[in-house]
Amino acid sequence: MPTYEYVCERCGIRFERQQAVTEAPLTDCPECRGKVHRLISGGAGFILKGQRRDRPGPGREECSLEQSGRTCCGRSERCGKPSCEGE
């Protein structure tokens, strides 16, 4: 559920409320009952959930068998694949 930020025209208080996207914006200030406006904010990023593999991509120094002694998939010998992305 998104969080929206509001500001009151009368008292100037700023506050946030979690509301469903389908819910109508608030109109009254919780402090003075003045008129409020929903502010436009920069939003937030999104979070990817699930399994994550933190291994360097192809072409990086850490991925070089000759320089690090390991391939990008952690093997100590070449696996014969151009990239280990499919594993």
HTML snippet that shows the backbone in 3Dmol.js (N, CA, C, O; Angstrom):
<script src="https://3Dmol.org/build/3Dmol-min.js"></script>
<div id="view" style="width:600px;height:400px;position:relative"></div>
<script>
const pdb = `
ATOM      1  N   MET A   1       0.844  -1.162   0.000  1.00  0.00           N
ATOM      2  CA  MET A   1       0.000   0.000   0.000  1.00  0.00           C
ATOM      3  C   MET A   1       0.903   1.242   0.000  1.00  0.00           C
ATOM      4  O   MET A   1       1.810   1.336   0.827  1.00  0.00           O
ATOM      5  N   PRO A   2       0.671   2.193  -0.911  1.00  0.00           N
ATOM      6  CA  PRO A   2       1.524   3.383  -0.992  1.00  0.00           C
ATOM      7  C   PRO A   2       1.321   4.327   0.193  1.00  0.00           C
ATOM      8  O   PRO A   2       0.264   4.348   0.824  1.00  0.00           O
ATOM      9  N   THR A   3       2.356   5.097   0.469  1.00  0.00           N
ATOM     10  CA  THR A   3       2.291   6.140   1.487  1.00  0.00           C
ATOM     11  C   THR A   3       2.226   7.485   0.775  1.00  0.00           C
ATOM     12  O   THR A   3       3.057   7.780  -0.083  1.00  0.00           O
ATOM     13  N   TYR A   4       1.237   8.297   1.135  1.00  0.00           N
ATOM     14  CA  TYR A   4       1.061   9.613   0.533  1.00  0.00           C
ATOM     15  C   TYR A   4       1.380  10.686   1.558  1.00  0.00           C
ATOM     16  O   TYR A   4       1.121  10.514   2.749  1.00  0.00           O
ATOM     17  N   GLU A   5       1.942  11.795   1.095  1.00  0.00           N
ATOM     18  CA  GLU A   5       2.261  12.917   1.970  1.00  0.00           C
ATOM     19  C   GLU A   5       1.261  14.045   1.704  1.00  0.00           C
ATOM     20  O   GLU A   5       0.915  14.340   0.560  1.00  0.00           O
ATOM     21  N   TYR A   6       0.811  14.663   2.797  1.00  0.00           N
ATOM     22  CA  TYR A   6      -0.161  15.751   2.723  1.00  0.00           C
ATOM     23  C   TYR A   6       0.382  16.976   3.442  1.00  0.00           C
ATOM     24  O   TYR A   6       1.243  16.863   4.315  1.00  0.00           O
ATOM     25  N   VAL A   7      -0.134  18.170   3.062  1.00  0.00           N
ATOM     26  CA  VAL A   7       0.176  19.411   3.766  1.00  0.00           C
ATOM     27  C   VAL A   7      -1.132  20.190   3.950  1.00  0.00           C
ATOM     28  O   VAL A   7      -1.974  20.239   3.053  1.00  0.00           O
ATOM     29  N   CYS A   8      -1.280  20.800   5.137  1.00  0.00           N
ATOM     30  CA  CYS A   8      -2.482  21.569   5.455  1.00  0.00           C
ATOM     31  C   CYS A   8      -2.297  23.022   5.035  1.00  0.00           C
ATOM     32  O   CYS A   8      -1.243  23.609   5.279  1.00  0.00           O
ATOM     33  N   GLU A   9      -3.325  23.612   4.398  1.00  0.00           N
ATOM     34  CA  GLU A   9      -3.275  25.015   3.988  1.00  0.00           C
ATOM     35  C   GLU A   9      -3.344  25.951   5.182  1.00  0.00           C
ATOM     36  O   GLU A   9      -2.747  27.028   5.159  1.00  0.00           O
ATOM     37  N   ARG A  10      -4.062  25.557   6.222  1.00  0.00           N
ATOM     38  CA  ARG A  10      -4.286  26.435   7.371  1.00  0.00           C
ATOM     39  C   ARG A  10      -3.115  26.419   8.362  1.00  0.00           C
ATOM     40  O   ARG A  10      -2.532  27.466   8.644  1.00  0.00           O
ATOM     41  N   CYS A  11      -2.772  25.255   8.885  1.00  0.00           N
ATOM     42  CA  CYS A  11      -1.743  25.195   9.935  1.00  0.00           C
ATOM     43  C   CYS A  11      -0.361  24.793   9.420  1.00  0.00           C
ATOM     44  O   CYS A  11       0.621  24.913  10.152  1.00  0.00           O
ATOM     45  N   GLY A  12      -0.266  24.326   8.199  1.00  0.00           N
ATOM     46  CA  GLY A  12       1.016  23.995   7.592  1.00  0.00           C
ATOM     47  C   GLY A  12       1.593  22.646   7.988  1.00  0.00           C
ATOM     48  O   GLY A  12       2.701  22.303   7.575  1.00  0.00           O
ATOM     49  N   ILE A  13       0.859  21.877   8.781  1.00  0.00           N
ATOM     50  CA  ILE A  13       1.368  20.563   9.193  1.00  0.00           C
ATOM     51  C   ILE A  13       1.524  19.661   7.967  1.00  0.00           C
ATOM     52  O   ILE A  13       0.716  19.691   7.039  1.00  0.00           O
ATOM     53  N   ARG A  14       2.583  18.864   7.995  1.00  0.00           N
ATOM     54  CA  ARG A  14       2.815  17.861   6.948  1.00  0.00           C
ATOM     55  C   ARG A  14       2.685  16.502   7.612  1.00  0.00           C
ATOM     56  O   ARG A  14       3.197  16.291   8.711  1.00  0.00           O
ATOM     57  N   PHE A  15       2.005  15.586   6.949  1.00  0.00           N
ATOM     58  CA  PHE A  15       1.827  14.251   7.501  1.00  0.00           C
ATOM     59  C   PHE A  15       1.712  13.241   6.382  1.00  0.00           C
ATOM     60  O   PHE A  15       1.465  13.593   5.229  1.00  0.00           O
ATOM     61  N   GLU A  16       1.894  11.978   6.737  1.00  0.00           N
ATOM     62  CA  GLU A  16       1.821  10.883   5.775  1.00  0.00           C
ATOM     63  C   GLU A  16       0.704   9.932   6.166  1.00  0.00           C
ATOM     64  O   GLU A  16       0.393   9.771   7.346  1.00  0.00           O
ATOM     65  N   ARG A  17       0.098   9.299   5.154  1.00  0.00           N
ATOM     66  CA  ARG A  17      -0.917   8.270   5.385  1.00  0.00           C
ATOM     67  C   ARG A  17      -0.733   7.160   4.363  1.00  0.00           C
ATOM     68  O   ARG A  17      -0.494   7.415   3.183  1.00  0.00           O
ATOM     69  N   GLN A  18      -0.849   5.925   4.834  1.00  0.00           N
ATOM     70  CA  GLN A  18      -0.867   4.794   3.909  1.00  0.00           C
ATOM     71  C   GLN A  18      -2.302   4.640   3.429  1.00  0.00           C
ATOM     72  O   GLN A  18      -3.232   4.540   4.229  1.00  0.00           O
ATOM     73  N   GLN A  19      -2.468   4.621   2.120  1.00  0.00           N
ATOM     74  CA  GLN A  19      -3.786   4.491   1.515  1.00  0.00           C
ATOM     75  C   GLN A  19      -3.705   3.605   0.284  1.00  0.00           C
ATOM     76  O   GLN A  19      -2.680   3.547  -0.396  1.00  0.00           O
ATOM     77  N   ALA A  20      -4.798   2.921   0.014  1.00  0.00           N
ATOM     78  CA  ALA A  20      -4.881   2.133  -1.215  1.00  0.00           C
ATOM     79  C   ALA A  20      -4.901   3.093  -2.406  1.00  0.00           C
ATOM     80  O   ALA A  20      -5.342   4.235  -2.280  1.00  0.00           O
ATOM     81  N   VAL A  21      -4.432   2.637  -3.531  1.00  0.00           N
ATOM     82  CA  VAL A  21      -4.422   3.459  -4.736  1.00  0.00           C
ATOM     83  C   VAL A  21      -5.838   3.871  -5.117  1.00  0.00           C
ATOM     84  O   VAL A  21      -6.044   4.960  -5.652  1.00  0.00           O
ATOM     85  N   THR A  22      -6.795   3.025  -4.850  1.00  0.00           N
ATOM     86  CA  THR A  22      -8.189   3.303  -5.214  1.00  0.00           C
ATOM     87  C   THR A  22      -8.902   4.219  -4.218  1.00  0.00           C
ATOM     88  O   THR A  22     -10.009   4.682  -4.493  1.00  0.00           O
ATOM     89  N   GLU A  23      -8.284   4.484  -3.069  1.00  0.00           N
ATOM     90  CA  GLU A  23      -8.893   5.341  -2.048  1.00  0.00           C
ATOM     91  C   GLU A  23      -8.822   6.810  -2.460  1.00  0.00           C
ATOM     92  O   GLU A  23      -7.846   7.240  -3.074  1.00  0.00           O
ATOM     93  N   ALA A  24      -9.860   7.579  -2.119  1.00  0.00           N
ATOM     94  CA  ALA A  24      -9.882   9.013  -2.415  1.00  0.00           C
ATOM     95  C   ALA A  24      -8.867   9.738  -1.523  1.00  0.00           C
ATOM     96  O   ALA A  24      -8.644   9.327  -0.384  1.00  0.00           O
ATOM     97  N   PRO A  25      -8.247  10.820  -2.035  1.00  0.00           N
ATOM     98  CA  PRO A  25      -7.312  11.590  -1.213  1.00  0.00           C
ATOM     99  C   PRO A  25      -8.018  12.199   0.000  1.00  0.00           C
ATOM    100  O   PRO A  25      -9.219  12.468  -0.038  1.00  0.00           O
ATOM    101  N   LEU A  26      -7.254  12.413   1.076  1.00  0.00           N
ATOM    102  CA  LEU A  26      -7.806  13.073   2.257  1.00  0.00           C
ATOM    103  C   LEU A  26      -8.109  14.535   1.940  1.00  0.00           C
ATOM    104  O   LEU A  26      -7.479  15.120   1.060  1.00  0.00           O
ATOM    105  N   THR A  27      -9.066  15.128   2.649  1.00  0.00           N
ATOM    106  CA  THR A  27      -9.424  16.527   2.426  1.00  0.00           C
ATOM    107  C   THR A  27      -9.298  17.374   3.682  1.00  0.00           C
ATOM    108  O   THR A  27      -9.168  18.594   3.582  1.00  0.00           O
ATOM    109  N   ASP A  28      -9.334  16.751   4.881  1.00  0.00           N
ATOM    110  CA  ASP A  28      -9.301  17.487   6.142  1.00  0.00           C
ATOM    111  C   ASP A  28      -8.041  17.189   6.938  1.00  0.00           C
ATOM    112  O   ASP A  28      -7.579  16.050   6.996  1.00  0.00           O
ATOM    113  N   CYS A  29      -7.492  18.235   7.552  1.00  0.00           N
ATOM    114  CA  CYS A  29      -6.315  18.110   8.409  1.00  0.00           C
ATOM    115  C   CYS A  29      -6.707  17.415   9.713  1.00  0.00           C
ATOM    116  O   CYS A  29      -7.745  17.734  10.292  1.00  0.00           O
ATOM    117  N   PRO A  30      -5.896  16.476  10.177  1.00  0.00           N
ATOM    118  CA  PRO A  30      -6.212  15.797  11.431  1.00  0.00           C
ATOM    119  C   PRO A  30      -6.021  16.697  12.658  1.00  0.00           C
ATOM    120  O   PRO A  30      -6.524  16.373  13.734  1.00  0.00           O
ATOM    121  N   GLU A  31      -5.310  17.809  12.518  1.00  0.00           N
ATOM    122  CA  GLU A  31      -5.052  18.729  13.635  1.00  0.00           C
ATOM    123  C   GLU A  31      -6.094  19.835  13.725  1.00  0.00           C
ATOM    124  O   GLU A  31      -6.709  20.024  14.775  1.00  0.00           O
ATOM    125  N   CYS A  32      -6.298  20.568  12.634  1.00  0.00           N
ATOM    126  CA  CYS A  32      -7.154  21.762  12.685  1.00  0.00           C
ATOM    127  C   CYS A  32      -8.390  21.680  11.798  1.00  0.00           C
ATOM    128  O   CYS A  32      -9.192  22.614  11.767  1.00  0.00           O
ATOM    129  N   ARG A  33      -8.547  20.599  11.095  1.00  0.00           N
ATOM    130  CA  ARG A  33      -9.662  20.389  10.157  1.00  0.00           C
ATOM    131  C   ARG A  33      -9.627  21.334   8.953  1.00  0.00           C
ATOM    132  O   ARG A  33     -10.635  21.519   8.272  1.00  0.00           O
ATOM    133  N   GLY A  34      -8.451  21.930   8.696  1.00  0.00           N
ATOM    134  CA  GLY A  34      -8.284  22.757   7.507  1.00  0.00           C
ATOM    135  C   GLY A  34      -8.187  21.881   6.256  1.00  0.00           C
ATOM    136  O   GLY A  34      -8.158  20.653   6.342  1.00  0.00           O
ATOM    137  N   LYS A  35      -8.137  22.532   5.104  1.00  0.00           N
ATOM    138  CA  LYS A  35      -8.065  21.823   3.828  1.00  0.00           C
ATOM    139  C   LYS A  35      -6.633  21.341   3.586  1.00  0.00           C
ATOM    140  O   LYS A  35      -5.679  22.094   3.779  1.00  0.00           O
ATOM    141  N   VAL A  36      -6.491  20.079   3.160  1.00  0.00           N
ATOM    142  CA  VAL A  36      -5.158  19.523   2.870  1.00  0.00           C
ATOM    143  C   VAL A  36      -5.018  19.201   1.393  1.00  0.00           C
ATOM    144  O   VAL A  36      -5.995  18.969   0.681  1.00  0.00           O
ATOM    145  N   HIS A  37      -3.776  19.195   0.968  1.00  0.00           N
ATOM    146  CA  HIS A  37      -3.422  18.820  -0.406  1.00  0.00           C
ATOM    147  C   HIS A  37      -2.423  17.678  -0.351  1.00  0.00           C
ATOM    148  O   HIS A  37      -1.511  17.665   0.475  1.00  0.00           O
ATOM    149  N   ARG A  38      -2.613  16.726  -1.242  1.00  0.00           N
ATOM    150  CA  ARG A  38      -1.648  15.633  -1.358  1.00  0.00           C
ATOM    151  C   ARG A  38      -0.475  16.134  -2.179  1.00  0.00           C
ATOM    152  O   ARG A  38      -0.655  16.728  -3.242  1.00  0.00           O
ATOM    153  N   LEU A  39       0.731  15.889  -1.676  1.00  0.00           N
ATOM    154  CA  LEU A  39       1.942  16.343  -2.350  1.00  0.00           C
ATOM    155  C   LEU A  39       2.447  15.290  -3.322  1.00  0.00           C
ATOM    156  O   LEU A  39       2.224  14.092  -3.148  1.00  0.00           O
ATOM    157  N   ILE A  40       3.118  15.763  -4.327  1.00  0.00           N
ATOM    158  CA  ILE A  40       3.760  14.858  -5.271  1.00  0.00           C
ATOM    159  C   ILE A  40       5.160  14.604  -4.749  1.00  0.00           C
ATOM    160  O   ILE A  40       5.909  15.542  -4.476  1.00  0.00           O
ATOM    161  N   SER A  41       5.508  13.350  -4.613  1.00  0.00           N
ATOM    162  CA  SER A  41       6.843  13.017  -4.102  1.00  0.00           C
ATOM    163  C   SER A  41       7.610  12.247  -5.159  1.00  0.00           C
ATOM    164  O   SER A  41       7.067  11.848  -6.189  1.00  0.00           O
ATOM    165  N   GLY A  42       8.873  12.053  -4.877  1.00  0.00           N
ATOM    166  CA  GLY A  42       9.744  11.345  -5.811  1.00  0.00           C
ATOM    167  C   GLY A  42       9.487   9.853  -5.858  1.00  0.00           C
ATOM    168  O   GLY A  42      10.011   9.154  -6.726  1.00  0.00           O
ATOM    169  N   GLY A  43       8.686   9.363  -4.931  1.00  0.00           N
ATOM    170  CA  GLY A  43       8.416   7.936  -4.911  1.00  0.00           C
ATOM    171  C   GLY A  43       9.569   7.168  -4.296  1.00  0.00           C
ATOM    172  O   GLY A  43      10.497   7.746  -3.731  1.00  0.00           O
ATOM    173  N   ALA A  44       9.491   5.897  -4.414  1.00  0.00           N
ATOM    174  CA  ALA A  44      10.515   5.033  -3.837  1.00  0.00           C
ATOM    175  C   ALA A  44      10.935   4.014  -4.878  1.00  0.00           C
ATOM    176  O   ALA A  44      10.248   3.786  -5.873  1.00  0.00           O
ATOM    177  N   GLY A  45      12.052   3.424  -4.625  1.00  0.00           N
ATOM    178  CA  GLY A  45      12.513   2.361  -5.499  1.00  0.00           C
ATOM    179  C   GLY A  45      11.690   1.109  -5.273  1.00  0.00           C
ATOM    180  O   GLY A  45      10.763   1.097  -4.463  1.00  0.00           O
ATOM    181  N   PHE A  46      12.027   0.082  -5.979  1.00  0.00           N
ATOM    182  CA  PHE A  46      11.327  -1.177  -5.784  1.00  0.00           C
ATOM    183  C   PHE A  46      12.318  -2.204  -5.267  1.00  0.00           C
ATOM    184  O   PHE A  46      13.525  -2.083  -5.478  1.00  0.00           O
ATOM    185  N   ILE A  47      11.809  -3.186  -4.607  1.00  0.00           N
ATOM    186  CA  ILE A  47      12.646  -4.213  -4.003  1.00  0.00           C
ATOM    187  C   ILE A  47      12.417  -5.525  -4.733  1.00  0.00           C
ATOM    188  O   ILE A  47      11.284  -5.989  -4.863  1.00  0.00           O
ATOM    189  N   LEU A  48      13.492  -6.108  -5.201  1.00  0.00           N
ATOM    190  CA  LEU A  48      13.410  -7.414  -5.836  1.00  0.00           C
ATOM    191  C   LEU A  48      13.603  -8.461  -4.757  1.00  0.00           C
ATOM    192  O   LEU A  48      14.596  -8.435  -4.030  1.00  0.00           O
ATOM    193  N   LYS A  49      12.668  -9.369  -4.651  1.00  0.00           N
ATOM    194  CA  LYS A  49      12.783 -10.417  -3.652  1.00  0.00           C
ATOM    195  C   LYS A  49      13.057 -11.734  -4.351  1.00  0.00           C
ATOM    196  O   LYS A  49      12.588 -11.977  -5.463  1.00  0.00           O
ATOM    197  N   GLY A  50      13.813 -12.564  -3.689  1.00  0.00           N
ATOM    198  CA  GLY A  50      14.140 -13.857  -4.258  1.00  0.00           C
ATOM    199  C   GLY A  50      15.614 -14.143  -4.090  1.00  0.00           C
ATOM    200  O   GLY A  50      16.336 -13.404  -3.420  1.00  0.00           O
ATOM    201  N   GLN A  51      16.044 -15.212  -4.700  1.00  0.00           N
ATOM    202  CA  GLN A  51      17.437 -15.625  -4.572  1.00  0.00           C
ATOM    203  C   GLN A  51      18.326 -14.679  -5.358  1.00  0.00           C
ATOM    204  O   GLN A  51      17.997 -14.299  -6.481  1.00  0.00           O
ATOM    205  N   ARG A  52      19.426 -14.308  -4.783  1.00  0.00           N
ATOM    206  CA  ARG A  52      20.351 -13.389  -5.437  1.00  0.00           C
ATOM    207  C   ARG A  52      21.744 -13.988  -5.418  1.00  0.00           C
ATOM    208  O   ARG A  52      22.185 -14.544  -4.412  1.00  0.00           O
ATOM    209  N   ARG A  53      22.414 -13.868  -6.521  1.00  0.00           N
ATOM    210  CA  ARG A  53      23.791 -14.346  -6.600  1.00  0.00           C
ATOM    211  C   ARG A  53      24.683 -13.146  -6.819  1.00  0.00           C
ATOM    212  O   ARG A  53      24.540 -12.434  -7.813  1.00  0.00           O
ATOM    213  N   ASP A  54      25.591 -12.920  -5.910  1.00  0.00           N
ATOM    214  CA  ASP A  54      26.520 -11.800  -6.009  1.00  0.00           C
ATOM    215  C   ASP A  54      27.839 -12.260  -6.601  1.00  0.00           C
ATOM    216  O   ASP A  54      28.849 -12.369  -5.906  1.00  0.00           O
ATOM    217  N   ARG A  55      27.812 -12.519  -7.851  1.00  0.00           N
ATOM    218  CA  ARG A  55      29.068 -12.894  -8.478  1.00  0.00           C
ATOM    219  C   ARG A  55      29.352 -11.896  -9.585  1.00  0.00           C
ATOM    220  O   ARG A  55      28.429 -11.370 -10.207  1.00  0.00           O
ATOM    221  N   PRO A  56      30.622 -11.637  -9.830  1.00  0.00           N
ATOM    222  CA  PRO A  56      30.981 -10.659 -10.846  1.00  0.00           C
ATOM    223  C   PRO A  56      30.610 -11.130 -12.244  1.00  0.00           C
ATOM    224  O   PRO A  56      30.572 -12.330 -12.518  1.00  0.00           O
ATOM    225  N   GLY A  57      30.340 -10.183 -13.115  1.00  0.00           N
ATOM    226  CA  GLY A  57      29.980 -10.506 -14.488  1.00  0.00           C
ATOM    227  C   GLY A  57      31.198 -10.817 -15.327  1.00  0.00           C
ATOM    228  O   GLY A  57      32.330 -10.618 -14.886  1.00  0.00           O
ATOM    229  N   PRO A  58      30.972 -11.308 -16.543  1.00  0.00           N
ATOM    230  CA  PRO A  58      32.079 -11.647 -17.436  1.00  0.00           C
ATOM    231  C   PRO A  58      32.922 -10.421 -17.766  1.00  0.00           C
ATOM    232  O   PRO A  58      32.405  -9.308 -17.866  1.00  0.00           O
ATOM    233  N   GLY A  59      34.204 -10.632 -17.931  1.00  0.00           N
ATOM    234  CA  GLY A  59      35.095  -9.552 -18.323  1.00  0.00           C
ATOM    235  C   GLY A  59      35.662  -8.768 -17.152  1.00  0.00           C
ATOM    236  O   GLY A  59      36.519  -7.911 -17.367  1.00  0.00           O
ATOM    237  N   ARG A  60      35.237  -9.011 -15.954  1.00  0.00           N
ATOM    238  CA  ARG A  60      35.784  -8.309 -14.798  1.00  0.00           C
ATOM    239  C   ARG A  60      37.006  -9.050 -14.284  1.00  0.00           C
ATOM    240  O   ARG A  60      37.160 -10.251 -14.504  1.00  0.00           O
ATOM    241  N   GLU A  61      37.862  -8.326 -13.606  1.00  0.00           N
ATOM    242  CA  GLU A  61      39.109  -8.904 -13.122  1.00  0.00           C
ATOM    243  C   GLU A  61      38.859 -10.097 -12.201  1.00  0.00           C
ATOM    244  O   GLU A  61      39.576 -11.094 -12.290  1.00  0.00           O
ATOM    245  N   GLU A  62      37.858 -10.021 -11.318  1.00  0.00           N
ATOM    246  CA  GLU A  62      37.584 -11.098 -10.386  1.00  0.00           C
ATOM    247  C   GLU A  62      37.132 -12.375 -11.092  1.00  0.00           C
ATOM    248  O   GLU A  62      37.203 -13.463 -10.521  1.00  0.00           O
ATOM    249  N   CYS A  63      36.677 -12.241 -12.312  1.00  0.00           N
ATOM    250  CA  CYS A  63      36.129 -13.363 -13.051  1.00  0.00           C
ATOM    251  C   CYS A  63      37.207 -14.069 -13.875  1.00  0.00           C
ATOM    252  O   CYS A  63      36.918 -15.057 -14.550  1.00  0.00           O
ATOM    253  N   SER A  64      38.401 -13.591 -13.827  1.00  0.00           N
ATOM    254  CA  SER A  64      39.464 -14.135 -14.651  1.00  0.00           C
ATOM    255  C   SER A  64      40.168 -15.288 -13.945  1.00  0.00           C
ATOM    256  O   SER A  64      40.700 -15.115 -12.848  1.00  0.00           O
ATOM    257  N   LEU A  65      40.174 -16.441 -14.559  1.00  0.00           N
ATOM    258  CA  LEU A  65      40.852 -17.619 -14.020  1.00  0.00           C
ATOM    259  C   LEU A  65      42.342 -17.341 -13.855  1.00  0.00           C
ATOM    260  O   LEU A  65      42.953 -17.764 -12.874  1.00  0.00           O
ATOM    261  N   GLU A  66      42.919 -16.635 -14.810  1.00  0.00           N
ATOM    262  CA  GLU A  66      44.350 -16.351 -14.769  1.00  0.00           C
ATOM    263  C   GLU A  66      44.724 -15.399 -13.636  1.00  0.00           C
ATOM    264  O   GLU A  66      45.801 -15.528 -13.054  1.00  0.00           O
ATOM    265  N   GLN A  67      43.858 -14.455 -13.320  1.00  0.00           N
ATOM    266  CA  GLN A  67      44.192 -13.454 -12.307  1.00  0.00           C
ATOM    267  C   GLN A  67      43.746 -13.846 -10.906  1.00  0.00           C
ATOM    268  O   GLN A  67      44.434 -13.551  -9.930  1.00  0.00           O
ATOM    269  N   SER A  68      42.596 -14.510 -10.800  1.00  0.00           N
ATOM    270  CA  SER A  68      42.082 -14.806  -9.458  1.00  0.00           C
ATOM    271  C   SER A  68      42.171 -16.284  -9.092  1.00  0.00           C
ATOM    272  O   SER A  68      42.040 -16.652  -7.924  1.00  0.00           O
ATOM    273  N   GLY A  69      42.398 -17.133 -10.108  1.00  0.00           N
ATOM    274  CA  GLY A  69      42.445 -18.564  -9.843  1.00  0.00           C
ATOM    275  C   GLY A  69      41.070 -19.211  -9.826  1.00  0.00           C
ATOM    276  O   GLY A  69      40.956 -20.406  -9.554  1.00  0.00           O
ATOM    277  N   ARG A  70      40.029 -18.447 -10.110  1.00  0.00           N
ATOM    278  CA  ARG A  70      38.649 -18.959 -10.128  1.00  0.00           C
ATOM    279  C   ARG A  70      37.897 -18.343 -11.303  1.00  0.00           C
ATOM    280  O   ARG A  70      38.190 -17.224 -11.723  1.00  0.00           O
ATOM    281  N   THR A  71      36.931 -19.081 -11.826  1.00  0.00           N
ATOM    282  CA  THR A  71      36.053 -18.541 -12.859  1.00  0.00           C
ATOM    283  C   THR A  71      34.923 -17.777 -12.189  1.00  0.00           C
ATOM    284  O   THR A  71      34.842 -17.734 -10.961  1.00  0.00           O
ATOM    285  N   CYS A  72      34.053 -17.179 -12.983  1.00  0.00           N
ATOM    286  CA  CYS A  72      32.954 -16.401 -12.411  1.00  0.00           C
ATOM    287  C   CYS A  72      31.963 -17.288 -11.657  1.00  0.00           C
ATOM    288  O   CYS A  72      31.210 -16.789 -10.820  1.00  0.00           O
ATOM    289  N   CYS A  73      31.949 -18.583 -11.935  1.00  0.00           N
ATOM    290  CA  CYS A  73      31.040 -19.480 -11.205  1.00  0.00           C
ATOM    291  C   CYS A  73      31.750 -20.181 -10.049  1.00  0.00           C
ATOM    292  O   CYS A  73      31.170 -21.056  -9.407  1.00  0.00           O
ATOM    293  N   GLY A  74      33.018 -19.799  -9.776  1.00  0.00           N
ATOM    294  CA  GLY A  74      33.726 -20.324  -8.617  1.00  0.00           C
ATOM    295  C   GLY A  74      34.569 -21.563  -8.857  1.00  0.00           C
ATOM    296  O   GLY A  74      35.167 -22.099  -7.924  1.00  0.00           O
ATOM    297  N   ARG A  75      34.619 -22.017 -10.090  1.00  0.00           N
ATOM    298  CA  ARG A  75      35.415 -23.216 -10.371  1.00  0.00           C
ATOM    299  C   ARG A  75      36.894 -22.869 -10.481  1.00  0.00           C
ATOM    300  O   ARG A  75      37.256 -21.734 -10.791  1.00  0.00           O
ATOM    301  N   SER A  76      37.724 -23.839 -10.226  1.00  0.00           N
ATOM    302  CA  SER A  76      39.164 -23.609 -10.342  1.00  0.00           C
ATOM    303  C   SER A  76      39.692 -24.027 -11.712  1.00  0.00           C
ATOM    304  O   SER A  76      40.887 -23.887 -11.972  1.00  0.00           O
ATOM    305  N   GLU A  77      38.842 -24.530 -12.579  1.00  0.00           N
ATOM    306  CA  GLU A  77      39.220 -24.819 -13.965  1.00  0.00           C
ATOM    307  C   GLU A  77      38.114 -24.298 -14.884  1.00  0.00           C
ATOM    308  O   GLU A  77      36.991 -24.043 -14.448  1.00  0.00           O
ATOM    309  N   ARG A  78      38.450 -24.150 -16.136  1.00  0.00           N
ATOM    310  CA  ARG A  78      37.470 -23.627 -17.097  1.00  0.00           C
ATOM    311  C   ARG A  78      36.292 -24.582 -17.223  1.00  0.00           C
ATOM    312  O   ARG A  78      36.464 -25.801 -17.230  1.00  0.00           O
ATOM    313  N   CYS A  79      35.092 -24.015 -17.323  1.00  0.00           N
ATOM    314  CA  CYS A  79      33.897 -24.854 -17.408  1.00  0.00           C
ATOM    315  C   CYS A  79      33.478 -25.091 -18.859  1.00  0.00           C
ATOM    316  O   CYS A  79      32.578 -25.892 -19.115  1.00  0.00           O
ATOM    317  N   GLY A  80      34.118 -24.407 -19.812  1.00  0.00           N
ATOM    318  CA  GLY A  80      33.805 -24.617 -21.215  1.00  0.00           C
ATOM    319  C   GLY A  80      32.639 -23.786 -21.703  1.00  0.00           C
ATOM    320  O   GLY A  80      32.254 -23.891 -22.868  1.00  0.00           O
ATOM    321  N   LYS A  81      32.078 -22.977 -20.854  1.00  0.00           N
ATOM    322  CA  LYS A  81      30.957 -22.115 -21.248  1.00  0.00           C
ATOM    323  C   LYS A  81      31.444 -20.693 -21.365  1.00  0.00           C
ATOM    324  O   LYS A  81      32.320 -20.280 -20.606  1.00  0.00           O
ATOM    325  N   PRO A  82      30.888 -19.914 -22.316  1.00  0.00           N
ATOM    326  CA  PRO A  82      31.313 -18.525 -22.438  1.00  0.00           C
ATOM    327  C   PRO A  82      30.906 -17.686 -21.222  1.00  0.00           C
ATOM    328  O   PRO A  82      31.576 -16.710 -20.886  1.00  0.00           O
ATOM    329  N   SER A  83      29.833 -18.061 -20.583  1.00  0.00           N
ATOM    330  CA  SER A  83      29.355 -17.318 -19.427  1.00  0.00           C
ATOM    331  C   SER A  83      28.639 -18.288 -18.496  1.00  0.00           C
ATOM    332  O   SER A  83      28.044 -19.264 -18.953  1.00  0.00           O
ATOM    333  N   CYS A  84      28.691 -18.035 -17.238  1.00  0.00           N
ATOM    334  CA  CYS A  84      28.033 -18.896 -16.257  1.00  0.00           C
ATOM    335  C   CYS A  84      26.649 -18.372 -15.890  1.00  0.00           C
ATOM    336  O   CYS A  84      26.088 -18.807 -14.884  1.00  0.00           O
ATOM    337  N   GLU A  85      26.095 -17.477 -16.648  1.00  0.00           N
ATOM    338  CA  GLU A  85      24.798 -16.857 -16.344  1.00  0.00           C
ATOM    339  C   GLU A  85      23.666 -17.867 -16.254  1.00  0.00           C
ATOM    340  O   GLU A  85      22.734 -17.658 -15.477  1.00  0.00           O
ATOM    341  N   GLY A  86      23.708 -18.927 -16.998  1.00  0.00           N
ATOM    342  CA  GLY A  86      22.605 -19.890 -17.029  1.00  0.00           C
ATOM    343  C   GLY A  86      22.544 -20.814 -15.844  1.00  0.00           C
ATOM    344  O   GLY A  86      21.593 -21.587 -15.725  1.00  0.00           O
ATOM    345  N   GLU A  87      23.514 -20.767 -14.966  1.00  0.00           N
ATOM    346  CA  GLU A  87      23.553 -21.708 -13.830  1.00  0.00           C
ATOM    347  C   GLU A  87      22.811 -21.168 -12.655  1.00  0.00           C
ATOM    348  O   GLU A  87      22.740 -21.823 -11.616  1.00  0.00           O
TER     349      GLU A  87
END
`;
const viewer = $3Dmol.createViewer("view");
viewer.addModel(pdb, "pdb");
viewer.setStyle({}, {cartoon: {color: "spectrum"}});
viewer.zoomTo();
viewer.render();
</script>
